[in-house]
Amino acid sequence: MASNLFRAVTRRRQKNEDIREYFSVCMDAINEGNLYMLRRACMYISIIYLIMIVIALIFVPNFRVTWVHILMLPLMVIQYCINVYASKHTPIGTRATGIICCSFYFWLAMVFILIDTYVYSDKQAYFVPMLILVFPVLYIDRMYKYGWEEMTASITFTALSYHFKEFALFRRDVYMILGAYSVSMVLAHLILEMRSREALAMKELKGESSLDKLTHIFNKDALLSKIDAYFLQKPEDDYCAMMILDLDDFKSVNDNLGHNTGDILLENVGSLLIESFRAYDITGRYGGDEFVVLMPQMSDVSILQSRCKALQRLLGDINLGNSEPFTMSVGAIISNSIRDSNKLFMMADDALYKSKIDGKNNCTIWSVEQRSYEKPIILSINDGRVEAIRKLKEYKGDVFEILSAASDYDALCTISQYNKQLKLVLLEVNEENEFGTLTMKYMKQRESFNKIPILAVVKTLEGEKLAKELGVDKVLMYNSSDKEFGEAINTLVGM
């Protein structure tokens, strides 16, 4: 018997613990649910209330509509408007939700109390006990708050019943309200037990289904959902950064060290990401050996650069029987003006591709300020033809937006940003310092860019040979005439 009692006490404690955890971790859902039930209650109670008044006028002898009956209607309208306003604006806190909901149910209780005591002073109360019983179904709150809220309504009802009714009816009302209050408290606890168990089970299920089983960070679906949710509520001027990380030569790890070692490496990468980023950063496995991190409120390129280098260093320290250190390529974008998560992701992927072209274990970070151009774009990359560009702007400025870049780094960032509007890249090639080589190689190897025509300007035959080997669309010598430049541009932009 003692053991049974102990188990019963233990189960009760566990249920109470579940209820406390429910209010701790599910408060946003509780607030949303309370506001939703308030909107529905306003609508349905109003409809039923009007129908019942019409029925009473037709079928109930000596029924009359009093000021108490009319008091219900503006109350419903006002509360519904307040609730709809709150639902369409930024999420409101627990305190504000409690004030809105409790004020509605308190005034609803006052109307029912006046109907049961003032309007029908010669009859036994029915409306208030009914409201006391259904209150826990309509509104989620802690048990002690339920107790005080319903106790306040019950005492107010008892006092007015004593004032307006005969003593015999008053005693019946007291009996009814005590019974309703007792049953309501039992129902409230049972409902909270059920809601807490279901809500916590659902939260745990969602948590498990949103995590990648191997790396213990978000899987692809959960990652994209979290990123989309962030951009929906992102303040307009807030900076954020998106990183795409890709393990170099991961296929060779599986081939040479085995798939089990590859899985262990991925698990280690997941642990590194969890330890290296902030709690509110969104970290997930996009697929295979590719990972994505979204960092809200990140605007410093140097901090992001050091974070990348630290990750690459920690990855290189992992020893799973490999003869060469594991390496990782990273592409990242920092911006406060790009509000499209897909656009940010594509640019980060372009930055990653540049890191891959540069070689293993590289990190490319572009800080981007998004500007809108209505006209198609021609990009000039340090071509050295100031007079030709002046003439280009003079004759083509009404048709094209002329942008310029002073390095391969700036050029690739601009190409990634405006590739859908870009009609021509005018590029100076210097084979001595390899200026322009990376841009040509990148554009012709990157499938999303290889249709953009490139006009290469070279100074030597070696430069011309290099440009043609890399597949540019047209090559001109540095000393070509403006007419030749114009004809070449007209031909290429018409492609």
N, C-alpha and C positions, 0 to 999 in steps of 0.2 A: 504493500500500500504506500509506504514511504517513497519507494522508487517511482511508482506511478505519479505520485504528487510532485516529485522532483522533476520528472519529465514534463508534466503539465506546466509547471512554473517555467521551465527552460523554454518550452515552446511559446509560452506567452511572452517571455522576454524577447525571444527572437522576432516575434510578430511586431512587438512594439519597436524593436530596433529597425525592422524593415520600414515601418511607418515613418520613423525619424529620418532614415536615409532617403525615403521617397520625397519628403519635403526638402531635404538638403540638395539632392541632385536633380530633381525634376521640377523645380520651382517655376521655370519659364513655361513649361508645358501646363502646369497647374494654373498659372495666371491666364494663359491663352484659353484653357478649358473653361475657367470661370467666366471670362468675358463672352465666350461663345454661348455658354448656357444662359447667360444673362440676356443676350440678344434673342435667343429662342424663347426664353421665358416671357420676355416683354411681348413678343409677337403672339404666342399661343394663348397666354393668359388674357391678353386684350381681346382676341377673337372669341374665346370661350366666354369671357365676361359679357361681351356685348350680346352674344347668342342667348346666354342665360337670362339677361335682363329682358330681351324680347319675349322669350318663352314665359317668363314670370308675368309680364304685362298681359299676355294672352290667357294663360291658364291658372295663375295663382290669384284667388279672390283677395280683394282689398290691397293688392301690392301697389306700392307707390315708389317712385324714384326720388330719393332724397339727395341732399348735398354731399352726403358721404359716398353714395354710389357714383356721383359725377366726379368726385375727387380722384377716383382711380384713373380716369382717362388722361388728364394732363400729366399725371405722374408717369404713366407708361410712355407717353410721347417724349417727355423730357429725358428720361433715363435711356430710352432707345437712341435718341440723338447723341447723347453724351457717349454712349458705348460705341456707336458707329464711328464717331469722330476719333475716339481712342484707337479703334482697330485700324484706321487708315493712316495713322501717324506712327512715329517711331515707337517701338515697344515700350510700354509703360511698366514701371516697377511694381513690386509686390505691395508696397504701401498704397499706391494709387489704385491698384486693382481692388484691394480690400476696401478702400473708401467707397469706390463706385458701387461694388457689389453689395456691401453691407448697408449702404444708404438706401439702395433700392429695396432690399428685403425688409429693412426696418420700417420703411414707409408703407410697404405692402402689408406688413403685419399690423401697422397702426390702422390702416383702412379696414382690414378684416376684424380687428378688435372693436372698432367703432360699430361695424355692422352687427357683430355678435352681441354687443352690450348696449349701445345707444339706440340703433335702429330696431333691433329685435330684442328689446328688454324683457319681453314676456315669453321668450322661447329659449330652449337650451342651446348652447353654443356648438357650432359644427365647423365653421370656417377656420377659426384659429387652431383648434387641435389638428385639422387636416394640414394646415401650413406647417405646423411644428413637425409633423410626421414626414413631410416630403422635403423639408429644408436640406437634410444631408444629401439628398439625391441631386439637388439643384446646385449646391455650392460646396466646394472642397475647402476644408479648413482643419486646423488642428483641433484635437478633442477638447482641450480646455477652452478654446475660443467658441466651439460649438456650445459648450456648457454655459458660458457667460451670455452669449447671444440669445440662446433660447430661454435662459433663465430671465433675462431682461424682458423679453416679450411676454413670458408667462406671468411674471409679477405685475406688469402693466395691465394685462388682461384681467388678472384676479382682482386688482384694485378697482378697475372700472366695472367689473361684474358686481362686486360688492356694493358699489355706489348706485348702479342703475337697476339692479334686479332684486327680486324678492329673495329671502334667505334660502328657501328651498332650492330655487334655481341656481343660486350662487354656489351652494354645496355641490350640486351636480356638475357645474362648470369646473369647480376645483378638482373634483374627481376626474373629469375628462382631461383636464390639462395636465394633471400629474401623470395619468396613464400615457398620454401622448408624449410628454417629456421623457418619461422612462424608456418607452419603446424607441423614441427618436435617438436617444443616446446609444442604445444597443445597435440600432441600425447604422448609426454614424460610424461606430467602431468596426462593424462587419464590412461596411462599404469601404472604409479606409484600408482595412486588411486586404480586401480583394483588389482595390486599385493599386495599392503599393506593390503587391506581389506581381500583378500583371505588368505594371509600368517598369519595375526593376528587371523583370525577366525580358521584356522587350528591349530595354536599354542594353542589357548584357548581350542579347542576341544581335542587336544592331552593331554593338561594339565588336563582337567576334566576326560578324560578316563583313565589316568594313576594313579589317586588318588583313594584310598579306600574311599567310601562314608561315612563310619562311623568314621574312625580315622583321615582322611585328610592327611595321609601319602601315600607313593606309595603302590599300590596293588601288588599282587604277580607277574603278568606279567611284569609290569613296573620295579619292584624291580630287578628281575632276568636280565632284559634287561640292566638296569643301571650297575649292577655288572659285567656282561659280557663285557660291553663297557669299564669299568674301567680296567679290566684285559688285554684287548687288547692293551691298550696304557700305561699300568703301567711300569715305569722304572724298570729295572731288579733288582736293589738292594734296592728299596724302601720298607720299612716296611708297613704293613697294619694289621688291626685287624678286625675280624668278630665275632659278638656276635649274639647268638640266645637266645631270652628271652621268657619264657613260664610262664603264670599265673598258680599258684598252685591251684588245686581243682576248676577250673573254672566251671565245670559242676555243682558242688554243689551251686555255686553262682546263676546260672540259676534256679536250682531246688528250692532253699530255698528263694531267693530274687526276682526271676522272671526274664524273658528274657529282659525286659526293663531295669532293673538294670544292667544286664550283658552288655547290649549295652552301657549304660552310663559309666560303668567301662572301657570298651574298648576305648571309646571316650576319657576318661581321660588319659589312657595309651598313646594314640596317641599324646595328648597335652604334656605329660611329655617327650616323646621322641623328639618332635620338640624343646622343650625348653632346653633339656639337652645336645643335640649334636650340633656339628658345622654345619654351613650352607652347607659345601661341603661333609659332611658325608651322606651316602646313607641309608635312613631309610624307612622301609616298613613293611606292615603286610603280613606275609607269608601265613597265613590261620588260621581261628579260633581265638585262644588266643595266637598264636605264632608270634613273631616279629623278624626281622633281621635288624642288623645295620652293615654296612661296614664302617670302619674308615681308610681312607688313611693316611699315614705318622704317624701311631701310633705304637710305639715300646716299650713303658714303661708299664710294668706289674702293677706297683703300681698305676699309673694314671688310668689305666683301672679298677683296683680293686676298687679304690675309686669311680669311676663313677658308677660301679655296685651297690655298697653299698648305694650311694646317691639315685639312682633310687629305690632301695628296700625300703629305708626309706621314700621317698616321696609317694610311692605307699601305704605304711602302714598308712600314714596320711589321706588317702582318706576315708571319712565316707559316706556310702550310706545306713545306717541302719544296717550294719553288726556288729555282736557281736565280731568277731575276725578280726584282721587286715588282709588286702589283702597281699598276698606274691607272690614272683616271683623267679623262678629259672633261672640261667643264665649259659650258656656255651660259652666260648670265645677262640679264637686262635689268636696268634700274630706270624707273620712270614714275612720274606722277600724273602724266597726261594721257596715257593709254588706259582706257577703261574696258577694253575688250580682252578677256582672258585668252581667247584664241590667238589674237594678234600678238600678245606678249609671249605666248608659248612658241609661236612660229619664229619670232625674232630670236628667242633664246636658243631654239633649235638651229637657226642659221649661225649664231655665235658658236655653238658647239661644233658645227661643221668646220668653221674656220680653225678651231682648236685642233681638230683632227687633221686638217691639211697641214697645219704648222708642225705636226709631229705629236708624239705621245706626251701625256702628262702636262698638257697646256691648259691655260685658263683664259678665256676671252670674255671681257665684260664691256658692254656698251651702255652708256648713260644716254637715254633717249628723251628728247623733247618733241612731242608729236605736234606737227603743224599740218594744216589742211591746205591743199592746193587744188584749185578747180581745173587748171590746165594740165595737160600731159607734161612730163618732165624730161629734160635732157641734163645729164650729169657730166660735168667737166672735171677731170681729175688731173690737176696740176699740169695742164698741157703746154704751158709756156707761150701760148699764142694769144696774148692779151688783145691784140688788134682783131684777130679772128673772132674771139669771144665777144668783143664789143660789137662787131658787125653781126655776129650771130644773134645777140640780144636785140640789135637794131632791126634786123629783118625777120627774126623768128620770135621775138619777145611777145608779140601779140598772140602767138599760137602756142608757144611752149614756156614753161617755167624753167629758167636756167639755174641749176644748183651747182655748187663747186665743192670739191674735197681736196685736201692738201696731202693726204696719205692713203695708203691702202686700208688702214684701220678705219678712217672716217668714211672712205668710199664704200666699204662693205657694209658698214652700219647704215648708211644712206640707202644703198641698194636693197638691203633687207627691209628697211622701213617703207620704201616707196616703190617696190618692185612692180606692183600692179599698174602704176601710173608711168613707169619709166619706159621711154621710147628709144633712148640712145645713151650709150656711155662713150664719151670722148676722152681717151686715155693717153697720156704721155708715157712712153716706155723708155726706161734707162737701164740697159743691160749691165752697166757697170755696178750699180748699187741694187739692181733687181727691182727698182721701183716699177710698180704696175704688174709685175709678174704674178704676185699672189692674187690680185683682182682678176686677171685673165684666167688663171688656173681655176679659181673658185667659181667664177661665173659659168665657165664651160663645163665644169664637172657637176655643178649643182643643178639638178633637173629643173627646179622651179625658176632658175635664172638663165638657163642656156639659150632661151629664145630671145633674150634682150640683145640687140645688135651692139657690137663694139667697134668703134673706130679708133685704131691705134696710131699714134703719132710717134715716129722713131727718128733717130738722128743718124743711125748707121745701118749698113746692110746686115750686120749681126743682129741688131734689134729687130729688123724686118723679118729675118729668118725665125727668130724666137717667137715673135707675135704670130706668125703664120703657123708655126708648130703647135702653138697653144690654141689655135682655132679661131682667131678673131675674124670678124666679118669683112673688114677692110683695113688696109695699111696704107698710110701716107707718110712721106718723108717730111721732116721738120720744115724744110724750105719750100714746101709745096705752096702754090698760089692760093689766095683766098677763094678764087673761083673753083679750084679743085676741092677745097674744103667744103664749099657750099654745095657743089654737085654731089659729093660723097654723103653729106648729111641728108640732103633731099632724098637720095636713093635709099639710105638705110632707114630713115624714119617712115618711109613708105612701105617697108617690108611687112 
